[in-house]
Amino acid sequence: MTTIPPLAILRRKGGAGSRISAVLPHSALDAMLDAAYETNRRFRHGAFAEPCPTCHVSPGELCLARRSVHAARRLAHRARVAQTSVTPLTEAVPR
């Protein structure tokens, strides 16, 4: 068992990204990012649930800028989530 706190490991020179890229080739990182975006797009998670006001794609489609989700799309998603009220599961449902 190590005595180094977990956050101290991340603060070492080079950062976490350089360790990951040293282990995985660049093409593997690209494939992981593509898979994450494709999963979010397919199931309309996060910003992909909103239409993009920048490139005018419909919900569930990737933005036209590869490797990026436009800031306006992310802001639209955050605004919609902020308006949604969350009902606790323990709250009684009136019948």
KADAVEN-V801130 format. One line per field, one symbol per residue. psi: psi as a letter, one per 40 degrees, with the letter a starting at -180 (. if undefined). burial: I if it has 24 or more other ideal C-beta (glycine too) atoms within 12 Angstrom, else O. A space follows every 50 residues. Layout:
psi=???
burial=???
//
This chain:
psi=hiehidddddeihdiddddddddhidddddddddddddddddefibeeei ihedefiiieiiidhifihiddddddddddddehhhhidehhhi.
burial=OOOOOOOOOOOOOOOOOOOOOOOOOOOOOOOOOOOOIOOIIOOOOOIIII OIOOOOOOIOIIIOOOOOIIOOIOOIIOOOOOOOOOOOOOOOOOO
//
